[in-house]
Amino acid sequence: MDKRVVERQEWLKARQELLAREKELMRLQDEVAAARRKLPFVKLDQDYAFETVRGPERLEDLFGPHDQLLIYHFMYGPDWEAGCPSCSFWADSFDGNDAHFAARNVAFKVVSRGPLDRLQAYRKRMGWRFDWVSAASSPFNFDFGVSFEEAQPDKQYNYRPAPDLVGERPGISAFYKDDAGIYHTYSTFGRGVEPVNSVYAYLDMAPKGRDEAELDYTMAWVRRRDEYGA
């Protein structure tokens, strides 16, 4: 941390200079968001089955009464005993959003390849309320680039070849539905999911920021929230 102490006027000048850059970034983010909305759609030629607390459902059922669907691909493999700590870090900020999403005609679901009973047990442990469904009997995770098997050909993650990748990876995917079908409109992976992590957004405003420079890897400090201090 660069602890440089100055008088208020000098601080104000530096802050105004940074504000100009922040506004540039915000304008660029607005431009990128507009470009994202202009991406062409891909009509799905396959349906997908999910196990939910309501019973078996298809992809179209996950929309509920809405015409848009956002899915967070949560890393929880078929034989895992607990969810990924990093995805759990993200998921801690999911609850409470459904009413806001619904106001913009959007449904939000969390999807994993783990069996439904394990997902629900882990959800109970973590105290979450969001709707978490299982794609254990579906190729959904493979088709949307977040699950990988050893012998799987032509593997890609984040739109790049990933021949050695095995297991689960995080991501977010967006879909649209009308009378003619369901369309895939957008997916993002890796650091592309960072904007929805509210803790990171706050930490980026703290004096030391994320304070990860001296760690073996950037997220080495992250734990499931009931494991800090354990």
DRENDRENVO-739426 format. One record per residue: residue number from 1; residue in one letter; chain; x, z, y of N, C-alpha, C in turn. Coordinates in steps of 0.2 Angstrom, whole numbers, plus 5000, padded with zeros to 4 digits. Atoms other than C-alpha are relative to their C-alpha. Layout:
{rec NUM, "A", "A", {X, Z, Y}, {X, Z, Y}, {X, Z, Y}}
...
This chain:
{rec 1, "M", "A", {5004, 5000, 4994}, {5000, 5000, 5000}, {5004, 5000, 5006}}
{rec 2, "D", "A", {4996, 5001, 4994}, {5007, 4995, 5017}, {4996, 5005, 5005}}
{rec 3, "K", "A", {5003, 4995, 4996}, {5003, 5011, 5027}, {5004, 4999, 5007}}
{rec 4, "R", "A", {4997, 5001, 4993}, {5007, 5005, 5045}, {4995, 5003, 5005}}
{rec 5, "V", "A", {5004, 4996, 4995}, {5000, 5017, 5058}, {5001, 4997, 5007}}
{rec 6, "V", "A", {4999, 5003, 4993}, {4996, 5009, 5075}, {4994, 5004, 5005}}
{rec 7, "E", "A", {5005, 4998, 4995}, {4985, 5013, 5091}, {4994, 4996, 4998}}
{rec 8, "R", "A", {5007, 5003, 5002}, {4966, 5009, 5090}, {5000, 4992, 5003}}
{rec 9, "Q", "A", {5001, 5007, 4998}, {4968, 4993, 5101}, {5004, 4995, 4996}}
{rec 10, "E", "A", {4996, 5004, 5005}, {4982, 4986, 5090}, {4996, 4999, 4994}}
{rec 11, "W", "A", {5004, 5001, 5006}, {4971, 4989, 5075}, {4994, 4996, 5001}}
{rec 12, "L", "A", {5006, 5004, 4999}, {4956, 4981, 5083}, {5002, 4993, 5001}}
{rec 13, "K", "A", {4998, 5007, 4999}, {4966, 4965, 5087}, {5001, 4998, 4993}}
{rec 14, "A", "A", {4998, 5003, 5006}, {4972, 4964, 5069}, {4993, 5000, 4996}}
{rec 15, "R", "A", {5006, 5000, 5003}, {4954, 4968, 5063}, {4996, 4993, 5002}}
{rec 16, "Q", "A", {5003, 5006, 4998}, {4947, 4954, 5073}, {5003, 4993, 4997}}
{rec 17, "E", "A", {4997, 5005, 5003}, {4960, 4942, 5067}, {4998, 4999, 4992}}
{rec 18, "L", "A", {5002, 5000, 5007}, {4955, 4947, 5049}, {4993, 4997, 4999}}
{rec 19, "L", "A", {5007, 5002, 5000}, {4937, 4945, 5053}, {4999, 4992, 5001}}
{rec 20, "A", "A", {5000, 5007, 5000}, {4940, 4927, 5058}, {5001, 4996, 4994}}
{rec 21, "R", "A", {4998, 5002, 5007}, {4947, 4924, 5041}, {4994, 5001, 4995}}
{rec 22, "E", "A", {5006, 4998, 5004}, {4932, 4933, 5033}, {4995, 4995, 5001}}
{rec 23, "K", "A", {5006, 5004, 4998}, {4920, 4922, 5042}, {5001, 4993, 4997}}
{rec 24, "E", "A", {4998, 5007, 5003}, {4930, 4906, 5036}, {4998, 5000, 4993}}
{rec 25, "L", "A", {5001, 5000, 5007}, {4929, 4912, 5019}, {4992, 5000, 4998}}
{rec 26, "M", "A", {5007, 5000, 5001}, {4910, 4916, 5020}, {4997, 4993, 5001}}
{rec 27, "R", "A", {5002, 5006, 4999}, {4907, 4899, 5027}, {5002, 4995, 4994}}
{rec 28, "L", "A", {4998, 5004, 5006}, {4917, 4891, 5012}, {4995, 5002, 4994}}
{rec 29, "Q", "A", {5004, 4998, 5006}, {4907, 4902, 5000}, {4993, 4997, 5001}}
{rec 30, "D", "A", {5006, 5003, 4999}, {4891, 4895, 5008}, {5000, 4993, 4998}}
{rec 31, "E", "A", {4999, 5008, 5001}, {4897, 4877, 5006}, {5000, 5000, 4992}}
{rec 32, "V", "A", {4999, 5000, 5007}, {4902, 4881, 4988}, {4993, 5001, 4996}}
{rec 33, "A", "A", {5006, 4998, 5003}, {4885, 4889, 4984}, {4995, 4994, 5001}}
{rec 34, "A", "A", {5004, 5006, 4999}, {4876, 4873, 4991}, {5002, 4995, 4995}}
{rec 35, "A", "A", {4998, 5005, 5005}, {4887, 4862, 4980}, {4998, 5002, 4993}}
{rec 36, "R", "A", {5002, 4997, 5007}, {4883, 4873, 4965}, {4992, 4998, 4999}}
{rec 37, "R", "A", {5007, 5002, 5000}, {4864, 4870, 4969}, {4999, 4992, 4999}}
{rec 38, "K", "A", {5001, 5007, 5001}, {4867, 4851, 4969}, {5003, 4997, 4994}}
{rec 39, "L", "A", {4998, 5003, 5007}, {4875, 4850, 4952}, {4994, 4997, 4996}}
{rec 40, "P", "A", {5006, 5003, 5005}, {4865, 4839, 4940}, {4998, 5004, 4995}}
{rec 41, "F", "A", {5003, 4996, 5006}, {4855, 4846, 4926}, {5001, 4997, 4994}}
{rec 42, "V", "A", {4999, 5002, 5006}, {4858, 4844, 4908}, {4994, 5002, 4996}}
{rec 43, "K", "A", {5005, 4998, 5003}, {4842, 4843, 4898}, {5002, 5003, 4993}}
{rec 44, "L", "A", {4998, 4997, 5006}, {4843, 4854, 4882}, {4996, 4996, 4994}}
{rec 45, "D", "A", {5003, 5004, 5005}, {4840, 4844, 4866}, {4999, 5005, 4994}}
{rec 46, "Q", "A", {5000, 4995, 5005}, {4840, 4860, 4855}, {4997, 5006, 5002}}
{rec 47, "D", "A", {5002, 4993, 4998}, {4830, 4876, 4855}, {5004, 5005, 4997}}
{rec 48, "Y", "A", {4996, 4994, 5002}, {4837, 4893, 4852}, {4996, 5006, 4998}}
{rec 49, "A", "A", {5004, 4994, 5002}, {4831, 4908, 4843}, {5004, 5007, 5002}}
{rec 50, "F", "A", {4997, 4994, 4998}, {4834, 4926, 4849}, {4996, 5006, 4996}}
{rec 51, "E", "A", {5003, 4994, 5002}, {4830, 4943, 4842}, {4999, 5005, 5006}}
{rec 52, "T", "A", {5002, 4995, 4994}, {4822, 4955, 4855}, {4996, 5006, 4998}}
{rec 53, "V", "A", {5004, 4994, 5001}, {4814, 4972, 4856}, {4993, 4998, 4999}}
{rec 54, "R", "A", {5007, 5002, 5000}, {4798, 4962, 4857}, {4998, 4996, 4993}}
{rec 55, "G", "A", {5001, 5004, 5006}, {4801, 4952, 4841}, {5004, 4994, 5001}}
{rec 56, "P", "A", {4997, 5007, 4999}, {4808, 4934, 4838}, {4998, 4997, 5006}}
{rec 57, "E", "A", {5002, 5004, 4994}, {4808, 4924, 4854}, {5005, 4993, 5000}}
{rec 58, "R", "A", {4996, 5006, 4999}, {4814, 4906, 4859}, {5003, 5001, 5007}}
{rec 59, "L", "A", {4997, 5000, 4994}, {4824, 4902, 4874}, {4995, 5000, 5006}}
{rec 60, "E", "A", {5005, 5001, 4995}, {4809, 4897, 4884}, {4996, 5007, 5001}}
{rec 61, "D", "A", {5004, 4994, 4999}, {4801, 4914, 4881}, {5004, 5005, 5004}}
{rec 62, "L", "A", {4996, 4996, 4996}, {4816, 4922, 4890}, {4999, 4999, 5007}}
{rec 63, "F", "A", {5002, 5002, 4993}, {4810, 4914, 4906}, {4994, 5005, 5002}}
{rec 64, "G", "A", {5006, 4996, 4998}, {4794, 4925, 4906}, {4996, 4995, 5004}}
{rec 65, "P", "A", {5004, 5004, 4996}, {4783, 4919, 4920}, {5004, 4995, 5005}}
{rec 66, "H", "A", {4996, 5003, 4995}, {4798, 4912, 4930}, {5003, 4993, 4997}}
{rec 67, "D", "A", {4997, 5007, 5002}, {4806, 4894, 4930}, {5007, 5000, 5001}}
{rec 68, "Q", "A", {4992, 5000, 5000}, {4824, 4900, 4932}, {5002, 5006, 4996}}
{rec 69, "L", "A", {4998, 4995, 5004}, {4834, 4910, 4920}, {5008, 5001, 5001}}
{rec 70, "L", "A", {4993, 4998, 5000}, {4851, 4919, 4922}, {5002, 5004, 4994}}
{rec 71, "I", "A", {4998, 4996, 5006}, {4860, 4925, 4907}, {5007, 5002, 5001}}
{rec 72, "Y", "A", {4994, 4998, 5001}, {4875, 4936, 4906}, {5002, 5000, 4993}}
{rec 73, "H", "A", {4997, 5000, 5006}, {4886, 4933, 4891}, {5004, 5006, 4999}}
{rec 74, "F", "A", {4996, 4993, 5001}, {4891, 4951, 4885}, {5004, 4999, 4994}}
{rec 75, "M", "A", {4996, 5000, 5006}, {4905, 4952, 4873}, {4998, 5006, 4995}}
{rec 76, "Y", "A", {5002, 4995, 5005}, {4898, 4961, 4858}, {5000, 4996, 4993}}
{rec 77, "G", "A", {5000, 5004, 5006}, {4903, 4953, 4841}, {4996, 5003, 4995}}
{rec 78, "P", "A", {5005, 4999, 5006}, {4893, 4953, 4825}, {5002, 5007, 4997}}
{rec 79, "D", "A", {4998, 4994, 5004}, {4903, 4967, 4817}, {5003, 5006, 5005}}
{rec 80, "W", "A", {4997, 4995, 4995}, {4908, 4978, 4833}, {4995, 5006, 5000}}
{rec 81, "E", "A", {5004, 4994, 5000}, {4903, 4996, 4834}, {4998, 5002, 5007}}
{rec 82, "A", "A", {5002, 4998, 4993}, {4902, 4996, 4853}, {5002, 4994, 5004}}
{rec 83, "G", "A", {4999, 5005, 4995}, {4902, 4984, 4868}, {5007, 5000, 5003}}
{rec 84, "C", "A", {4994, 5001, 4996}, {4917, 4977, 4877}, {5000, 5005, 5006}}
{rec 85, "P", "A", {5000, 4995, 4994}, {4923, 4990, 4890}, {4999, 4996, 5006}}
{rec 86, "S", "A", {5000, 5004, 4994}, {4925, 4976, 4903}, {4993, 4998, 5001}}
{rec 87, "C", "A", {5007, 5002, 4999}, {4908, 4969, 4900}, {4995, 5006, 5002}}
{rec 88, "S", "A", {5004, 4994, 4998}, {4901, 4987, 4901}, {5001, 5002, 5007}}
{rec 89, "F", "A", {4998, 4999, 4993}, {4910, 4989, 4918}, {4995, 4996, 5004}}
{rec 90, "W", "A", {5004, 5004, 4996}, {4900, 4974, 4924}, {4993, 5002, 4999}}
{rec 91, "A", "A", {5007, 4999, 5002}, {4884, 4979, 4915}, {4997, 5007, 5004}}
{rec 92, "D", "A", {5003, 4994, 4997}, {4883, 4996, 4924}, {4997, 4998, 5007}}
{rec 93, "S", "A", {5003, 5001, 4994}, {4877, 4987, 4940}, {4994, 4995, 4999}}
{rec 94, "F", "A", {5006, 5005, 5002}, {4863, 4976, 4931}, {4993, 5003, 5002}}
{rec 95, "D", "A", {5007, 4997, 4999}, {4849, 4989, 4932}, {4998, 5000, 5007}}
{rec 96, "G", "A", {5003, 4999, 4994}, {4837, 4989, 4946}, {4999, 4993, 5004}}
{rec 97, "N", "A", {5000, 5007, 4996}, {4839, 4970, 4950}, {4994, 4996, 4998}}
{rec 98, "D", "A", {5005, 5005, 5003}, {4824, 4963, 4940}, {4995, 4999, 5005}}
{rec 99, "A", "A", {5005, 5002, 4995}, {4811, 4965, 4954}, {5003, 4996, 5006}}
{rec 100, "H", "A", {4997, 5005, 4995}, {4823, 4956, 4966}, {5001, 4993, 4998}}
{rec 101, "F", "A", {5000, 5007, 5003}, {4826, 4942, 4954}, {4993, 4997, 5000}}
{rec 102, "A", "A", {5007, 5002, 5001}, {4807, 4941, 4951}, {4998, 4997, 5006}}
{rec 103, "A", "A", {5003, 5002, 4994}, {4804, 4939, 4969}, {5003, 4993, 5002}}
{rec 104, "R", "A", {4997, 5007, 4999}, {4815, 4923, 4969}, {4998, 4996, 4994}}
{rec 105, "N", "A", {5003, 5004, 5005}, {4806, 4917, 4953}, {5006, 4999, 4995}}
{rec 106, "V", "A", {4994, 5000, 5004}, {4822, 4921, 4942}, {4999, 5006, 4995}}
{rec 107, "A", "A", {4999, 4995, 5005}, {4823, 4930, 4925}, {5007, 5001, 4999}}
{rec 108, "F", "A", {4994, 4999, 5002}, {4838, 4939, 4920}, {5001, 5004, 4993}}
{rec 109, "K", "A", {4999, 4997, 5007}, {4844, 4943, 4902}, {5007, 5000, 4998}}
{rec 110, "V", "A", {4994, 4999, 5003}, {4859, 4949, 4893}, {5000, 4998, 4993}}
{rec 111, "V", "A", {5000, 5003, 5007}, {4864, 4940, 4877}, {5007, 5001, 4997}}
{rec 112, "S", "A", {4994, 4998, 5004}, {4877, 4945, 4864}, {4998, 4997, 4993}}
{rec 113, "R", "A", {5001, 5002, 5007}, {4880, 4939, 4846}, {5000, 5006, 4995}}
{rec 114, "G", "A", {5000, 4994, 5005}, {4880, 4957, 4839}, {4992, 5001, 4998}}
{rec 115, "P", "A", {5007, 4999, 5003}, {4864, 4962, 4829}, {4996, 5005, 5005}}
{rec 116, "L", "A", {5004, 4997, 4995}, {4850, 4969, 4839}, {5000, 5007, 5000}}
{rec 117, "D", "A", {5000, 4993, 5001}, {4850, 4986, 4832}, {5006, 5004, 5003}}
{rec 118, "R", "A", {4994, 4997, 4997}, {4868, 4989, 4838}, {5000, 4999, 5007}}
{rec 119, "L", "A", {5000, 5001, 4993}, {4865, 4982, 4855}, {4995, 5005, 5003}}
{rec 120, "Q", "A", {5005, 4995, 4998}, {4850, 4993, 4857}, {5003, 5007, 5000}}
{rec 121, "A", "A", {4996, 4994, 5001}, {4860, 5008, 4851}, {5005, 5001, 5006}}
{rec 122, "Y", "A", {4995, 4999, 4995}, {4874, 5005, 4863}, {4997, 5000, 5007}}
{rec 123, "R", "A", {5003, 4999, 4994}, {4862, 5002, 4877}, {4997, 5007, 5002}}
{rec 124, "K", "A", {5002, 4993, 4999}, {4854, 5019, 4874}, {5006, 5004, 5002}}
{rec 125, "R", "A", {4994, 4996, 4998}, {4871, 5027, 4874}, {5002, 4999, 5007}}
{rec 126, "M", "A", {4998, 5001, 4993}, {4875, 5019, 4891}, {4995, 5001, 5005}}
{rec 127, "G", "A", {5006, 4999, 4996}, {4858, 5023, 4898}, {4998, 4994, 5004}}
{rec 128, "W", "A", {5002, 5006, 4996}, {4855, 5005, 4903}, {4992, 4998, 4998}}
{rec 129, "R", "A", {5007, 5002, 5001}, {4837, 4998, 4905}, {4999, 4992, 4999}}
{rec 130, "F", "A", {5001, 5007, 5000}, {4840, 4979, 4906}, {4999, 4997, 4993}}
{rec 131, "D", "A", {5002, 5003, 5006}, {4834, 4967, 4893}, {5006, 4997, 4997}}
{rec 132, "W", "A", {4994, 5002, 5004}, {4847, 4964, 4880}, {4998, 4997, 4994}}
{rec 133, "V", "A", {5002, 5003, 5006}, {4844, 4951, 4866}, {5006, 4997, 4996}}
{rec 134, "S", "A", {4994, 5002, 5005}, {4854, 4945, 4851}, {4999, 4993, 4998}}
{rec 135, "A", "A", {5000, 5007, 5002}, {4859, 4928, 4847}, {5004, 4999, 4993}}
{rec 136, "A", "A", {4996, 4999, 5006}, {4866, 4933, 4830}, {4998, 4994, 4995}}
{rec 137, "S", "A", {5002, 5005, 5004}, {4856, 4920, 4821}, {4999, 4993, 5003}}
{rec 138, "S", "A", {5001, 5006, 4996}, {4858, 4906, 4834}, {5007, 4997, 5001}}
{rec 139, "P", "A", {4994, 5003, 4997}, {4872, 4894, 4839}, {5001, 5000, 5007}}
{rec 140, "F", "A", {5000, 5000, 4993}, {4868, 4898, 4857}, {5007, 5002, 5003}}
{rec 141, "N", "A", {4994, 4998, 4998}, {4884, 4907, 4860}, {5006, 4995, 4999}}
{rec 142, "F", "A", {4995, 5005, 5001}, {4895, 4894, 4853}, {4999, 4994, 5004}}
{rec 143, "D", "A", {5001, 5006, 4997}, {4886, 4880, 4861}, {5001, 5001, 5008}}
{rec 144, "F", "A", {4999, 4999, 4993}, {4888, 4888, 4878}, {5007, 5003, 5002}}
{rec 145, "G", "A", {4993, 4999, 4999}, {4906, 4892, 4876}, {5003, 5007, 5001}}
{rec 146, "V", "A", {4998, 4993, 4999}, {4907, 4911, 4874}, {5002, 5003, 4993}}
{rec 147, "S", "A", {4998, 4998, 5007}, {4910, 4913, 4855}, {5004, 4995, 4997}}
{rec 148, "F", "A", {4995, 5005, 5003}, {4924, 4905, 4845}, {5001, 5003, 4993}}
{rec 149, "E", "A", {4998, 4998, 5007}, {4928, 4905, 4826}, {5007, 4996, 4999}}
{rec 150, "E", "A", {4993, 5003, 5002}, {4945, 4901, 4818}, {5000, 4993, 4999}}
{rec 151, "A", "A", {5000, 5007, 5002}, {4941, 4884, 4811}, {4996, 4996, 5004}}
{rec 152, "Q", "A", {5004, 5003, 4996}, {4930, 4879, 4825}, {5004, 4994, 5004}}
{rec 153, "P", "A", {4996, 5006, 4997}, {4936, 4861, 4832}, {4999, 5000, 5007}}
{rec 154, "D", "A", {5000, 5002, 4993}, {4939, 4856, 4850}, {4997, 5006, 5004}}
{rec 155, "K", "A", {5002, 4994, 4996}, {4937, 4874, 4857}, {5002, 4999, 5007}}
{rec 156, "Q", "A", {4999, 4999, 4993}, {4936, 4876, 4876}, {4997, 5006, 5003}}
{rec 157, "Y", "A", {5003, 4994, 4996}, {4934, 4891, 4887}, {5002, 4998, 5008}}
{rec 158, "N", "A", {4999, 5001, 4993}, {4932, 4889, 4906}, {5002, 4993, 5001}}
{rec 159, "Y", "A", {4999, 5007, 4999}, {4932, 4870, 4904}, {5007, 4998, 4999}}
{rec 160, "R", "A", {4994, 5002, 5002}, {4949, 4870, 4897}, {5001, 5001, 4993}}
{rec 161, "P", "A", {4999, 4999, 5008}, {4956, 4868, 4879}, {5002, 5007, 4999}}
{rec 162, "A", "A", {4998, 4993, 5002}, {4958, 4885, 4871}, {5000, 5000, 4992}}
{rec 163, "P", "A", {5000, 5001, 5007}, {4963, 4880, 4853}, {5001, 5007, 4996}}
{rec 164, "D", "A", {4998, 4994, 5004}, {4969, 4898, 4848}, {4995, 5005, 5001}}
{rec 165, "L", "A", {5005, 4995, 4998}, {4954, 4907, 4855}, {4995, 5002, 4994}}
{rec 166, "V", "A", {5004, 4997, 5006}, {4944, 4918, 4842}, {4996, 5006, 5003}}
{rec 167, "G", "A", {5004, 4994, 4998}, {4930, 4930, 4845}, {4995, 4998, 5006}}
{rec 168, "E", "A", {5005, 5000, 4994}, {4919, 4933, 4861}, {5004, 5000, 5007}}
{rec 169, "R", "A", {4997, 5001, 4993}, {4922, 4929, 4879}, {4994, 5001, 5005}}
{rec 170, "P", "A", {5005, 4999, 4995}, {4912, 4933, 4895}, {4998, 4994, 5004}}
{rec 171, "G", "A", {5002, 5006, 4996}, {4902, 4921, 4906}, {4993, 5002, 5003}}
{rec 172, "I", "A", {5007, 5000, 4997}, {4886, 4918, 4916}, {4997, 4993, 4999}}
{rec 173, "S", "A", {5003, 5006, 5000}, {4874, 4904, 4913}, {4993, 5000, 5003}}
{rec 174, "A", "A", {5007, 5001, 4996}, {4859, 4897, 4923}, {4996, 4994, 4996}}
{rec 175, "F", "A", {5005, 5005, 5003}, {4844, 4887, 4916}, {4994, 5000, 5005}}
{rec 176, "Y", "A", {5006, 5002, 4996}, {4829, 4879, 4924}, {4995, 4997, 4995}}
{rec 177, "K", "A", {5005, 5002, 5005}, {4812, 4876, 4915}, {4994, 4996, 5004}}
{rec 178, "D", "A", {5006, 5003, 4997}, {4798, 4864, 4920}, {4996, 4997, 4994}}
{rec 179, "D", "A", {5005, 5002, 5005}, {4784, 4855, 4910}, {5004, 4995, 4995}}
{rec 180, "A", "A", {4996, 5005, 5005}, {4797, 4842, 4903}, {5005, 5003, 4996}}
{rec 181, "G", "A", {4995, 4997, 5004}, {4809, 4854, 4896}, {5004, 5006, 5003}}
{rec 182, "I", "A", {4996, 4994, 4997}, {4823, 4867, 4899}, {5007, 4996, 5001}}
{rec 183, "Y", "A", {4994, 5003, 4997}, {4839, 4862, 4908}, {5006, 5005, 5001}}
{rec 184, "H", "A", {4995, 4996, 4998}, {4856, 4869, 4909}, {5003, 4998, 5006}}
{rec 185, "T", "A", {4998, 5002, 4993}, {4862, 4870, 4927}, {5007, 5002, 5002}}
{rec 186, "Y", "A", {4993, 4997, 4998}, {4878, 4880, 4928}, {5002, 5005, 4995}}
{rec 187, "S", "A", {4997, 4995, 5003}, {4890, 4891, 4919}, {5006, 5002, 5003}}
{rec 188, "T", "A", {4993, 4998, 4997}, {4905, 4901, 4925}, {5003, 5005, 4995}}
{rec 189, "F", "A", {4996, 4996, 5005}, {4918, 4911, 4914}, {5006, 5003, 5004}}
{rec 190, "G", "A", {4994, 4996, 4998}, {4933, 4922, 4916}, {4999, 5003, 5007}}
{rec 191, "R", "A", {5000, 4997, 4994}, {4936, 4927, 4934}, {4994, 4998, 5004}}
{rec 192, "G", "A", {5006, 5002, 4996}, {4921, 4917, 4939}, {4994, 5005, 5000}}
{rec 193, "V", "A", {5005, 4995, 5000}, {4910, 4932, 4934}, {5001, 5006, 5005}}
{rec 194, "E", "A", {4998, 4995, 4995}, {4919, 4943, 4947}, {4995, 5002, 5005}}
{rec 195, "P", "A", {5004, 4998, 4994}, {4907, 4941, 4961}, {4994, 5004, 4999}}
{rec 196, "V", "A", {5006, 4996, 5001}, {4893, 4950, 4952}, {5002, 5007, 4998}}
{rec 197, "N", "A", {4998, 4993, 5002}, {4904, 4966, 4949}, {5000, 5004, 5007}}
{rec 198, "S", "A", {5000, 4997, 4994}, {4899, 4977, 4963}, {5005, 5005, 5001}}
{rec 199, "V", "A", {4994, 4995, 4999}, {4913, 4990, 4960}, {5006, 4997, 5003}}
{rec 200, "Y", "A", {4994, 5004, 4998}, {4926, 4977, 4962}, {4999, 4998, 5008}}
{rec 201, "A", "A", {5002, 5002, 4994}, {4917, 4971, 4978}, {5002, 5006, 5005}}
{rec 202, "Y", "A", {4999, 4994, 4996}, {4918, 4989, 4985}, {5008, 5002, 5000}}
{rec 203, "L", "A", {4993, 4999, 5000}, {4936, 4992, 4979}, {5004, 4996, 5005}}
{rec 204, "D", "A", {4996, 5004, 4996}, {4942, 4977, 4988}, {4999, 5002, 5008}}
{rec 205, "M", "A", {5000, 4997, 4994}, {4937, 4986, 5004}, {5003, 5007, 5001}}
{rec 206, "A", "A", {4996, 4994, 5000}, {4946, 5002, 5000}, {5007, 4999, 5002}}
{rec 207, "P", "A", {4993, 5000, 4998}, {4963, 5006, 5007}, {5005, 4997, 4995}}
{rec 208, "K", "A", {4995, 5002, 5006}, {4972, 5003, 4990}, {4997, 4994, 4996}}
{rec 209, "G", "A", {5003, 5006, 5003}, {4960, 4989, 4985}, {4999, 5002, 4992}}
{rec 210, "R", "A", {5001, 4999, 5007}, {4959, 4988, 4966}, {5006, 5004, 4997}}
{rec 211, "D", "A", {4995, 4996, 5002}, {4976, 4996, 4964}, {5003, 4998, 4993}}
{rec 212, "E", "A", {4998, 5002, 5006}, {4981, 4986, 4949}, {5007, 4997, 4999}}
{rec 213, "A", "A", {4994, 5004, 5000}, {4998, 4979, 4953}, {5005, 5003, 4995}}
{rec 214, "E", "A", {4995, 4996, 5004}, {5008, 4992, 4943}, {4998, 5000, 4992}}
{rec 215, "L", "A", {5003, 4999, 5007}, {4997, 4991, 4927}, {5003, 4994, 4996}}
{rec 216, "D", "A", {4997, 5005, 5005}, {5002, 4981, 4911}, {4995, 4994, 5001}}
{rec 217, "Y", "A", {5004, 5006, 4998}, {4987, 4970, 4915}, {4994, 5003, 5005}}
{rec 218, "T", "A", {5004, 4998, 4994}, {4974, 4970, 4929}, {4994, 5005, 4998}}
{rec 219, "M", "A", {5005, 4996, 5001}, {4960, 4979, 4920}, {5002, 5006, 4995}}
{rec 220, "A", "A", {4998, 4994, 5005}, {4970, 4992, 4910}, {4997, 5006, 5002}}
{rec 221, "W", "A", {5003, 4993, 4998}, {4962, 5006, 4920}, {4992, 5001, 4998}}
{rec 222, "V", "A", {5007, 5000, 5001}, {4944, 5001, 4915}, {4998, 5003, 4993}}
{rec 223, "R", "A", {5002, 4997, 5006}, {4935, 5012, 4903}, {4992, 4999, 5000}}
{rec 224, "R", "A", {5007, 4999, 5000}, {4917, 5013, 4897}, {4998, 5007, 5004}}
{rec 225, "R", "A", {5001, 4995, 4995}, {4909, 5025, 4910}, {5000, 5007, 4997}}
{rec 226, "D", "A", {5000, 4994, 5004}, {4907, 5039, 4897}, {5006, 5002, 4997}}
{rec 227, "E", "A", {4994, 4999, 5003}, {4925, 5038, 4892}, {5006, 5002, 5005}}
{rec 228, "Y", "A", {4995, 4998, 4995}, {4934, 5042, 4908}, {5002, 5007, 4999}}
{rec 229, "G", "A", {4998, 4993, 5001}, {4944, 5058, 4906}, {5000, 5002, 4993}}
{rec 230, "A", "A", {5000, 4998, 5007}, {4942, 5057, 4887}, {5007, 5001, 4997}}
